């Protein structure tokens, strides 16, 4: 009898142990990193700047031409690789066809570059997350990793992009990235999603900045172009480069992971004036029709405005003029900063607009992607059944589908990356004088942050200073009246 009890007890123990082992094995397998991180991109075909010809008497002529062909025409762009981990293996291939273009290994904080000809579609794979940037300018032709550090100020404009963390997502506690900017400006900002103690180090290990931010705080960073920086934080943060210099798309990733969500942080914009003309800019929102949107001004800690997604699944936040914003939505949405050009039609040698940005759509998600002008490209990592604007087809792995301008409804069976590319409006064959973007891996699309605790902002918290002063004045009057009433009583 005792042996039978012992046998039963042993069986129960073994079964429980096996179940626990299987559960833990499943947990570990779910938590494992993917075997490879895959990045897709496209090098614009037109990397140059056209200017108006000037007559000898000083008047503008109707023709547009290269200012100086040897200085303004670029035939290649630069892929910049920053190591986030030691012993990282990287491969670069052209697609379709997967022809090998480069292959190497590098370490944490190390930088490598690969030059790619104009019009190249490419696929980069790595066995660990990397920081991958694509930059282009006529001043960067023939540049390598060493000379790029001295030529990184050759970009004509600030790049508008969010940087990925060492774990691959846009939300993290450690970021390693390259500072790329013109000679002037402070385009870098760190957004605290949680209470955070933050330190910033240069590539030589020296500390360049320390700051403490509460949740929903934001701080601008002063960095030197051409240097690799490492930012560490005790809480979750996001890092963005943004300049209101009238160029560059910028798709905003969700603070909850991926590109669709209910909470977004980032730079707003101020009305841009270009020789007396107003540059048309907006935050393009897409999502469930009728969903309410709330915009908070993070700098002044106040409510900025409210909106609603229209019947066409989109809305324009063209009056979002605060330097830093948090945007909340009742339903999942997507957010993209867009520069349309000049409404008044003024033509100049440096007409605004154009750039590159990346967004993405999760497997099974139905999303609306605005392609403002020129083109967009959908990239698939696996064979993907695509429903696009009511038409269904299969997009092969490591291939792309070109989108035309307009608002597109996309419903993929697997995660996809969408690259938006555009050139300035005028003239019709204008190119990009310079551009830059931090490219996410396709694995970023479905990332989530289960341990992230976002602190909500309320409309009451956003009362303006004037409101607080008025409320205080009313309180003083009430107290005085009560005192008078008591004395008389």
C-alpha positions in Angstrom: 0.0 0.0 0.0 2.8 2.4 0.9 4.7 1.4 -2.2 1.5 2.2 -4.3 1.2 5.5 -2.6 4.8 6.2 -3.2 4.5 5.2 -6.8 1.4 7.4 -7.3 3.3 10.3 -5.5 6.3 9.8 -7.8 4.1 9.7 -10.9 2.3 12.9 -9.8 5.7 14.6 -9.1 7.1 13.5 -12.4 4.1 14.7 -14.3 4.1 18.0 -12.5 7.8 18.4 -13.2 7.3 17.6 -16.9 4.5 20.1 -17.2 6.5 22.7 -15.4 9.5 22.0 -17.7 7.3 22.2 -20.8 5.8 25.5 -19.5 9.3 27.0 -18.9 10.6 25.7 -22.2 7.7 27.4 -23.9 8.3 30.6 -22.0 12.0 30.6 -22.8 11.3 29.8 -26.5 8.9 32.7 -26.6 11.4 35.0 -25.0 14.3 34.1 -27.3 15.5 36.6 -29.8 14.9 35.9 -33.5 17.7 34.1 -35.4 18.2 37.2 -37.5 17.2 40.8 -37.6 16.2 42.0 -41.1 16.2 45.6 -42.4 14.9 46.7 -45.8 15.5 50.0 -47.7 15.8 51.9 -50.9 18.3 54.4 -52.1 16.5 57.4 -53.9 17.2 57.7 -57.6 17.6 61.5 -57.5 20.2 62.8 -55.0 21.0 66.3 -56.2 19.7 69.8 -56.1 18.4 71.9 -59.0 18.6 75.7 -58.9 17.3 78.5 -61.1 19.7 79.8 -63.7 20.7 83.4 -63.1 21.2 85.8 -66.1 24.2 88.0 -66.2 22.0 91.0 -65.4 20.8 89.2 -62.2 17.3 88.1 -63.2 16.1 84.5 -62.7 15.7 82.4 -65.9 13.0 79.8 -66.2 15.4 76.9 -66.6 16.5 74.8 -63.6 20.0 73.2 -63.7 22.6 71.7 -61.4 24.4 74.4 -59.6 27.7 72.6 -60.0 27.5 69.1 -61.3 30.6 67.9 -59.5 29.3 69.2 -56.2 25.5 68.7 -56.3 25.1 65.3 -58.1 25.4 62.2 -56.0 25.4 58.7 -57.5 25.4 56.8 -54.3 24.2 56.9 -50.6 25.8 55.6 -47.5 24.6 52.8 -45.2 26.0 53.5 -41.7 26.2 50.6 -39.2 26.6 51.2 -35.5 27.4 48.2 -33.3 25.0 47.6 -30.3 26.7 44.4 -29.2 30.0 42.6 -29.4 30.7 40.1 -32.2 27.8 41.1 -34.4 27.6 39.5 -37.9 26.1 41.6 -40.7 25.3 40.9 -44.3 24.0 43.3 -47.0 22.3 42.1 -50.2 20.5 43.7 -53.1 16.9 42.6 -53.7 15.3 40.9 -55.5 17.9 38.3 -56.1 19.8 38.6 -52.8 23.1 39.4 -54.5 25.8 39.8 -51.8 27.1 43.4 -51.5 29.0 43.3 -48.2 29.6 41.0 -45.2 31.5 41.7 -42.0 31.6 41.4 -38.2 31.9 44.3 -35.8 31.7 45.2 -32.1 29.8 47.5 -29.8 30.2 51.2 -30.5 32.1 50.4 -33.7 31.0 52.0 -37.0 31.1 50.6 -40.5 29.8 52.0 -43.8 28.8 50.5 -47.2 28.2 52.7 -50.3 25.1 51.8 -52.4 24.3 53.1 -55.9 21.2 55.2 -56.5 17.9 53.2 -57.0 19.2 50.2 -55.0 16.8 48.1 -53.1 18.6 46.3 -50.3 18.2 43.8 -47.5 20.5 43.8 -44.4 20.6 41.0 -41.9 22.3 40.8 -38.5 22.4 38.2 -35.8 22.0 40.9 -33.1 20.1 44.2 -33.2 22.2 47.0 -34.8 21.6 50.8 -35.4 21.3 51.1 -39.1 21.2 54.5 -40.9 20.9 55.5 -44.5 22.2 58.9 -45.3 22.8 60.7 -48.6 24.2 64.0 -49.9 26.4 65.1 -52.7 29.1 65.9 -50.1 29.2 62.3 -49.0 30.2 60.6 -52.3 33.2 58.4 -51.8 33.0 58.7 -48.0 34.0 55.8 -45.7 33.6 55.2 -42.0 36.6 57.3 -41.2 36.0 60.3 -43.4 32.2 60.3 -42.8 32.9 61.5 -39.2 34.4 64.7 -40.6 31.9 65.1 -43.4 28.7 64.3 -41.5 27.8 68.1 -41.4 27.6 68.0 -45.2 23.9 67.2 -44.8 21.9 70.3 -45.8 19.1 69.7 -43.3 18.4 68.0 -40.0 17.3 64.4 -40.4 13.8 63.6 -39.0 13.9 60.2 -37.5 13.5 58.1 -34.3 16.5 56.0 -33.2 16.2 52.3 -32.3 17.5 51.0 -29.0 20.2 48.3 -28.5 17.3 45.8 -28.2 16.0 46.9 -31.6 12.8 48.7 -30.7 12.1 52.5 -30.5 11.4 52.3 -26.8 14.4 51.3 -24.6 16.8 51.9 -21.8 20.0 52.0 -23.9 20.6 53.6 -27.3 23.8 53.8 -29.4 23.6 56.1 -32.4 25.5 58.5 -34.7 24.9 62.2 -34.4 24.2 63.5 -37.9 23.2 67.1 -38.4 24.1 70.4 -40.2 26.5 72.9 -38.6 23.8 74.5 -36.5 20.8 73.3 -34.5 20.0 71.1 -31.5 17.8 68.5 -33.1 18.1 65.6 -30.6 15.4 65.1 -27.9 14.9 62.4 -25.3 11.3 61.6 -24.2 10.8 60.0 -20.8 8.1 57.4 -20.7 8.9 56.6 -17.1 10.8 58.4 -14.3 14.4 58.1 -15.6 18.0 58.9 -14.6 19.8 59.4 -17.9 23.5 59.5 -18.8 25.0 60.2 -22.2 28.5 59.0 -23.1 30.7 59.8 -26.1 32.3 57.0 -28.1 35.5 57.4 -26.1 33.7 56.6 -22.9 33.6 60.2 -21.5 30.3 61.3 -19.9 28.9 64.3 -21.8 25.5 64.7 -20.0 23.5 63.6 -17.0 19.8 64.4 -16.4 16.8 63.3 -14.4 13.4 63.3 -16.0 10.0 62.5 -14.7 7.5 60.5 -16.8 6.2 62.7 -19.7 9.2 65.0 -19.5 11.4 65.8 -22.5 14.9 67.3 -22.8 16.9 68.5 -25.8 20.4 67.1 -26.2 23.5 69.0 -27.5 25.7 66.5 -29.5 28.6 66.9 -31.9 28.1 65.7 -35.5 30.1 62.7 -36.5 30.4 61.1 -33.1 28.8 57.9 -31.8 26.9 58.3 -28.6 25.6 55.9 -26.0 22.6 56.9 -23.9 21.6 54.9 -20.8 18.4 55.3 -18.7 16.9 53.7 -15.6 13.5 54.0 -17.2 12.0 53.6 -20.7 12.7 56.5 -23.1 12.5 57.4 -26.8 15.1 59.3 -28.7 14.3 61.5 -31.8 16.2 63.8 -34.2 13.9 66.4 -35.6 14.3 69.8 -37.3 11.7 72.2 -38.5 13.7 73.0 -41.6 11.1 72.0 -44.0 12.4 68.7 -45.2 11.9 65.1 -44.2 9.0 62.8 -43.5 8.9 61.2 -40.1 6.7 58.2 -39.2 6.1 58.2 -35.4 6.4 54.8 -33.6 3.9 54.0 -30.8 5.1 54.2 -27.2 3.4 50.8 -26.8 5.5 49.1 -29.5 5.4 49.0 -33.3 3.8 51.8 -35.4 0.2 51.6 -34.4 -1.0 52.3 -30.9 -2.9 54.6 -28.5 0.1 56.7 -27.2 2.7 58.6 -29.2 5.5 61.0 -28.2 7.6 63.2 -30.4 8.4 66.7 -31.7 5.6 68.9 -32.9 6.3 71.7 -35.4 6.1 75.5 -35.7 4.6 77.3 -38.7 7.4 77.5 -41.3 7.9 80.7 -43.3 9.7 80.4 -46.6 10.4 83.8 -48.2 7.0 85.0 -47.2 5.2 81.8 -48.1 3.7 79.3 -45.5 5.0 75.8 -45.9 2.2 73.3 -45.6 3.0 70.8 -42.9 0.8 68.4 -40.9 0.6 65.4 -38.6 -1.3 62.9 -40.7 -3.3 60.5 -38.5 -5.0 57.3 -39.6 -7.1 54.9 -37.6 -10.7 53.9 -36.7 -13.2 56.5 -37.9 -14.8 58.5 -35.1 -11.9 57.8 -32.7 -11.1 60.7 -30.4 -7.6 62.2 -30.3 -6.1 64.3 -27.5 -2.9 66.3 -28.0 -0.8 67.4 -25.0 1.9 70.1 -25.0 4.7 68.5 -23.0 6.8 71.6 -22.7 4.0 73.6 -20.9 2.2 70.6 -19.4 -1.1 71.5 -20.8 -3.9 70.3 -23.1 -3.2 71.5 -26.6 -6.2 70.3 -28.5 -8.6 67.5 -29.5 -9.6 66.0 -32.8 -11.5 63.1 -34.3 -10.6 60.7 -37.0 -12.8 61.3 -40.0 -15.0 59.0 -42.1 -12.2 58.4 -44.5 -10.1 56.9 -41.6 -7.8 59.9 -41.5 -7.4 63.3 -39.8 -4.9 66.1 -40.1 -3.4 67.8 -37.0 -2.2 70.8 -38.9 -2.4 73.1 -35.9 -0.1 70.9 -33.7 2.5 73.7 -33.3 4.1 72.8 -29.9 7.8 71.8 -29.8 7.0 68.6 -28.0 3.8 66.6 -27.9 2.1 63.5 -26.5 -0.8 62.3 -28.6 -3.4 59.9 -27.1 -6.1 58.1 -29.0 -9.2 56.2 -27.9 -8.4 53.5 -30.5 -5.2 52.3 -32.2 -3.9 54.8 -34.8 -0.8 55.6 -36.9 1.0 59.0 -37.0 3.2 60.6 -39.7 4.8 64.0 -40.0 4.4 65.3 -43.6 5.7 68.3 -45.4 3.6 69.0 -48.5 5.4 72.0 -49.9 4.6 75.7 -50.3 1.0 76.7 -50.7 1.8 80.1 -52.3 3.9 78.5 -55.0 7.1 80.4 -54.4 10.0 78.7 -56.2 13.4 78.8 -54.7 16.8 77.1 -55.2 16.1 75.1 -52.1 12.4 74.2 -52.3 11.2 72.4 -49.2 9.8 68.9 -48.9 10.9 65.3 -49.6 12.7 62.7 -47.6 12.4 59.1 -46.4 10.7 57.4 -43.5 9.7 53.9 -42.4 6.5 52.6 -40.9 5.0 49.1 -40.6 1.9 47.0 -40.3 1.4 44.0 -38.0 0.3 40.6 -39.2 -3.5 40.6 -39.4 -3.8 44.3 -38.7 -5.9 46.5 -41.0 -4.2 49.9 -41.4 -4.4 53.0 -43.5 -1.1 54.3 -44.9 -0.9 57.8 -46.4 1.5 58.1 -49.3 1.7 61.9 -49.7 3.5 62.1 -53.0 5.9 60.2 -55.2 5.9 56.6 -53.9 5.9 54.0 -51.1 7.3 50.5 -50.9 5.9 47.5 -49.0 8.6 45.0 -48.0 7.8 41.4 -46.9 10.1 39.1 -44.9 8.0 36.0 -45.5 5.6 35.1 -48.3 2.6 37.4 -47.3 -1.0 37.4 -48.4 -1.8 41.1 -48.9 -5.1 42.8 -49.1 -4.5 46.2 -50.6 -7.4 48.5 -51.3 -9.7 45.6 -51.7 -7.4 43.6 -54.0 -5.7 40.4 -52.7 -2.4 39.1 -53.9 0.7 37.4 -52.5 3.9 39.4 -51.9 6.9 37.1 -52.0 9.5 37.1 -49.3 12.3 39.6 -49.7 10.4 41.4 -52.4 8.6 44.8 -52.5 5.4 46.3 -53.9 5.3 49.9 -55.0 2.5 52.1 -53.7 1.1 55.1 -55.6 0.3 58.5 -53.9 -2.9 58.5 -51.8 -4.4 56.8 -48.8 -4.1 53.0 -48.9 -5.8 50.3 -46.8 -3.3 47.5 -46.1 -4.2 44.1 -44.5 -1.2 41.7 -44.5 -1.0 38.1 -43.2 2.5 38.7 -41.9 4.4 41.7 -40.6 5.5 44.2 -43.3 7.7 47.3 -43.5 6.5 50.3 -45.5 9.1 52.9 -46.8 7.8 56.3 -47.9 9.9 58.2 -50.3 9.3 61.7 -51.8 11.0 64.6 -53.6 10.3 68.3 -53.4 7.3 69.5 -55.4 9.2 72.0 -57.6 10.5 71.6 -60.2 8.9 68.3 -61.2 12.3 66.6 -61.6 13.9 68.1 -58.4 16.0 65.8 -56.3 16.9 65.4 -52.6 19.9 67.6 -51.6 20.4 65.4 -48.5 18.4 62.9 -46.4 18.9 60.6 -43.5 16.9 57.9 -41.6 17.4 55.3 -38.9 16.0 52.1 -40.4 14.1 49.6 -38.1 14.2 45.9 -38.5 11.0 44.2 -39.6 10.9 42.5 -36.1 10.2 46.0 -34.6 6.7 46.0 -36.2 5.3 43.5 -33.7 7.3 44.4 -30.6 5.5 45.2 -27.3 6.7 46.3 -23.9 4.8 44.4 -21.3 6.7 45.9 -18.3 6.2 49.5 -19.5 3.9 51.6 -17.3 2.8 54.8 -19.0 1.7 57.7 -16.8 -1.5 59.2 -18.2 -1.9 62.9 -18.7 -5.2 64.4 -17.8 -7.0 67.4 -19.2 -7.0 68.9 -15.7 -3.2 68.6 -15.5 -3.1 70.6 -18.7 -4.7 73.7 -17.3 -2.8 76.8 -18.5 -1.0 79.2 -16.1 -3.7 81.8 -16.7 -6.3 79.3 -15.5 -4.4 78.6 -12.3 -4.0 82.4 -11.6 -7.7 82.9 -12.2 -8.5 80.0 -9.9 -6.2 81.3 -7.2 -7.7 84.8 -7.4 -11.2 83.4 -7.0 -10.0 81.4 -3.9 -8.6 84.6 -2.4 -11.8 86.4 -2.9 -13.9 83.6 -1.4 -11.6 83.4 1.7 -11.8 87.2 2.1 -15.6 87.2 1.9 -15.8 84.3 4.4 -13.6 86.3 6.8 -15.8 89.4 6.5 -18.9 87.3 7.0 -17.5 85.8 10.2 -16.5 89.3 11.6 -20.0 90.7 10.9 -21.5 87.7 12.5 
